Amino acid sequence: MTSVAIVTGGGSGIGLAAAQYLSQTHRVICCGLDHIDEFPDDLEFRELDVTDENAVTACFSDISECSALVNCAGMIVQDRQEFEIQNFRKVIDVNLNAVHLVTNSLVDALAVAGGSVVNIASMYSVFGSPNTPAYSASKGGIVSLTRSHAVAFAGRGVRVNAVAPGWIDTRLASNAIHNEERRNRIMERLPMRRFGEPADVGSVIAFLVSEEARYITGAVLPVDGGYSIA
């Protein structure tokens, strides 16, 4: 039987990069609200609102074994609009609550397969953000949720880890990376002197769900070119 990997937010960016790495060894199902126009033929896409409990249950009703779950669906609201409570709640719901919801819905299937979960934290799990407080709070929550799930599910043979990307050239980071003033300021601090690509994170996710990482759980691995230590 082919191992199944599920990637929420797998239609683009880091999620898609992770899906492409995992497709070398898994049947990959990508879930989300949209995907790039030239979506790879070897990946399956299912439309899903990860905050909708009934939709999540229906989406995964045919999955009895799951070897890997990557919770990559996420959002950010720019221009200080996350200070408005409706936007704050929405970001928390997508970035944090949905991770708990999706993982819970698949934990039995993960346990059957001895599977592994990877969540997406952020450099903002550690830093405060003056403009996107909900995004920062949600990513701080992901660190604690990852550790809690790791402890809760270890006895069932399910590992749970997270990656904490830095400045990766994706749609979510485009406002900073493609703004000359902000780009130059970031680059001054970035030890590796380049922005990351989605594949830089996707390959680490693939490692964390692999047999090589079989004794790693509850870890949060920075993938940030050294930004968080500079």
C-alpha positions as CSV (number, residue, x, y, z in Angstrom):
1,M,0.0,0.0,0.0
2,T,1.3,3.4,-0.9
3,S,2.0,5.7,2.0
4,V,-0.3,8.7,2.2
5,A,0.9,12.3,3.0
6,I,-1.5,15.2,3.5
7,V,-0.4,18.8,3.1
8,T,-2.8,21.6,4.0
9,G,-1.9,24.8,2.2
10,G,-0.3,22.5,-0.4
11,G,-1.4,24.5,-3.4
12,S,1.6,26.9,-3.4
13,G,4.7,28.1,-1.5
14,I,6.2,26.1,1.3
15,G,3.3,23.6,1.3
16,L,3.7,22.9,-2.4
17,A,7.5,22.5,-2.0
18,A,7.0,20.0,0.8
19,A,4.4,18.1,-1.2
20,Q,6.8,17.8,-4.1
21,Y,9.5,16.4,-1.9
22,L,7.1,14.0,-0.3
23,S,5.7,12.8,-3.6
24,Q,8.9,10.9,-4.2
25,T,7.9,8.4,-1.5
26,H,4.2,9.1,-0.8
27,R,0.8,9.5,-2.5
28,V,0.3,13.2,-1.6
29,I,-3.0,14.9,-1.1
30,C,-2.8,18.7,-1.0
31,C,-5.7,20.6,0.6
32,G,-6.6,24.2,0.6
33,L,-8.7,27.0,-1.0
34,D,-6.5,27.5,-4.0
35,H,-3.5,26.4,-5.9
36,I,-1.1,27.6,-8.6
37,D,-2.2,27.5,-12.2
38,E,0.3,24.9,-13.2
39,F,-0.3,22.5,-10.4
40,P,1.7,19.3,-10.7
41,D,-0.1,16.3,-12.2
42,D,1.4,13.9,-9.7
43,L,-0.3,15.6,-6.7
44,E,-3.9,15.4,-5.8
45,F,-5.7,18.6,-4.7
46,R,-8.8,18.7,-2.6
47,E,-10.6,22.0,-1.9
48,L,-10.9,22.6,1.9
49,D,-11.5,25.3,4.4
50,V,-9.3,24.0,7.3
51,T,-11.4,26.0,9.8
52,D,-14.6,24.2,9.0
53,E,-14.9,21.1,11.2
54,N,-17.5,19.4,9.0
55,A,-15.6,20.0,5.9
56,V,-12.4,18.7,7.5
57,T,-14.1,15.5,8.6
58,A,-15.6,15.0,5.1
59,C,-12.3,15.7,3.3
60,F,-10.5,13.0,5.2
61,S,-13.3,10.4,5.6
62,D,-11.6,8.0,3.2
63,I,-8.2,8.2,4.9
64,S,-7.6,5.2,7.2
65,E,-3.8,5.4,7.3
66,C,-1.7,8.6,7.1
67,S,2.1,8.5,7.2
68,A,2.6,12.2,7.1
69,L,0.6,15.4,7.9
70,V,2.0,18.8,7.1
71,N,-0.1,21.6,8.5
72,C,1.0,24.4,6.2
73,A,-2.2,26.4,5.6
74,G,-1.8,29.9,6.9
75,M,-2.5,33.6,6.4
76,I,-1.4,37.0,7.4
77,V,-3.2,40.4,7.3
78,Q,-0.9,43.3,6.5
79,D,-1.0,47.1,7.3
80,R,-1.8,46.7,11.0
81,Q,-5.2,45.3,10.2
82,E,-4.7,42.4,12.6
83,F,-5.3,44.8,15.5
84,E,-9.0,44.7,14.4
85,I,-10.5,41.9,16.4
86,Q,-12.3,40.2,13.5
87,N,-9.0,39.9,11.6
88,F,-7.2,38.8,14.8
89,R,-9.7,36.0,15.3
90,K,-9.6,34.9,11.6
91,V,-5.8,34.6,11.6
92,I,-5.7,32.7,14.9
93,D,-8.5,30.4,13.5
94,V,-6.6,29.6,10.3
95,N,-3.0,29.5,11.7
96,L,-3.6,27.8,15.0
97,N,-7.0,26.4,15.7
98,A,-7.1,24.7,12.3
99,V,-3.8,22.9,13.1
100,H,-5.4,21.4,16.2
101,L,-8.6,20.5,14.3
102,V,-6.9,18.8,11.3
103,T,-4.4,16.9,13.5
104,N,-7.1,15.7,15.7
105,S,-9.2,14.5,12.7
106,L,-6.3,12.5,11.4
107,V,-4.6,11.3,14.6
108,D,-6.2,7.8,14.4
109,A,-5.0,7.4,10.8
110,L,-1.6,8.6,11.8
111,A,-1.4,6.1,14.7
112,V,-2.3,3.2,12.3
113,A,0.6,4.2,10.1
114,G,3.1,5.2,12.8
115,G,2.9,8.6,11.1
116,S,4.4,12.0,11.7
117,V,3.2,15.6,11.8
118,V,5.1,18.7,10.9
119,N,3.6,22.1,11.8
120,I,4.8,25.5,10.4
121,A,6.0,27.9,13.1
122,S,8.0,31.0,12.3
123,M,10.7,33.3,13.3
124,Y,7.8,35.3,14.7
125,S,7.2,32.5,17.2
126,V,10.1,34.2,19.1
127,F,10.0,37.8,17.9
128,G,7.2,40.2,18.5
129,S,5.6,41.9,15.5
130,P,4.4,45.5,15.7
131,N,2.2,45.2,12.6
132,T,0.9,41.6,12.6
133,P,0.1,40.6,16.2
134,A,-2.2,37.8,15.3
135,Y,0.3,36.1,13.0
136,S,3.0,36.4,15.7
137,A,0.6,35.1,18.4
138,S,-0.6,32.2,16.3
139,K,3.0,31.1,15.5
140,G,4.0,31.3,19.2
141,G,1.0,29.1,19.8
142,I,2.1,26.6,17.2
143,V,5.3,26.0,19.2
144,S,3.4,25.2,22.3
145,L,0.8,23.1,20.4
146,T,3.5,21.1,18.7
147,R,5.1,20.2,22.0
148,S,1.7,19.4,23.6
149,H,0.7,17.2,20.7
150,A,4.2,15.5,20.7
151,V,3.7,14.5,24.3
152,A,0.0,13.6,23.9
153,F,0.5,11.3,20.8
154,A,4.0,9.8,21.4
155,G,2.4,6.8,23.1
156,R,0.5,6.1,19.9
157,G,3.6,6.1,17.8
158,V,2.9,9.6,16.3
159,R,5.7,12.1,16.2
160,V,5.0,15.9,16.0
161,N,7.6,18.5,15.1
162,A,7.7,22.0,13.6
163,V,9.8,24.1,11.3
164,A,10.3,27.8,11.9
165,P,11.0,29.5,8.6
166,G,12.6,32.9,8.4
167,W,12.5,35.1,5.3
168,I,11.3,32.7,2.6
169,D,10.4,34.1,-0.8
170,T,6.7,33.3,-0.7
171,R,3.4,35.2,-1.1
172,L,3.2,35.8,2.6
173,A,6.6,37.5,2.8
174,S,6.5,39.3,-0.5
175,N,5.6,42.7,1.0
176,A,8.9,42.7,2.8
177,I,11.2,40.9,0.4
178,H,10.1,42.9,-2.6
179,N,10.3,46.2,-0.8
180,E,13.8,47.6,-1.4
181,E,14.1,49.5,1.9
182,R,12.9,46.5,4.0
183,R,14.8,44.0,1.9
184,N,18.1,45.8,2.4
185,R,17.5,46.1,6.2
186,I,16.7,42.4,6.5
187,M,19.7,41.4,4.4
188,E,22.1,43.4,6.7
189,R,21.1,41.0,9.5
190,L,20.9,37.8,7.5
191,P,24.1,35.8,8.0
192,M,23.7,33.7,4.9
193,R,23.0,36.8,2.8
194,R,20.2,35.3,0.8
195,F,16.4,34.8,1.2
196,G,15.2,31.3,1.4
197,E,13.3,29.4,-1.2
198,P,10.3,27.2,-0.4
199,A,12.4,24.2,-1.3
200,D,14.8,25.1,1.5
201,V,11.9,24.4,3.9
202,G,10.3,21.6,2.0
203,S,13.4,19.5,2.2
204,V,13.6,19.9,6.0
205,I,9.9,18.9,6.3
206,A,10.6,15.8,4.3
207,F,13.5,14.9,6.6
208,L,11.3,15.4,9.7
209,V,8.7,12.9,8.5
210,S,11.3,10.4,7.3
211,E,12.7,7.4,9.1
212,E,16.0,9.3,9.6
213,A,14.1,11.5,12.1
214,R,12.5,8.6,14.0
215,Y,13.7,9.7,17.4
216,I,12.8,13.4,17.0
217,T,9.6,14.7,18.4
218,G,8.5,18.0,19.9
219,A,11.3,19.8,18.1
220,V,11.1,23.2,16.5
221,L,13.8,23.5,13.8
222,P,14.7,27.0,12.5
223,V,15.1,27.3,8.7
224,D,16.1,30.9,8.5
225,G,19.6,31.3,7.3
226,G,20.8,32.3,10.8
227,Y,18.4,35.3,11.1
228,S,17.2,34.3,14.6
229,I,20.8,34.0,16.0
230,A,22.2,37.2,14.4
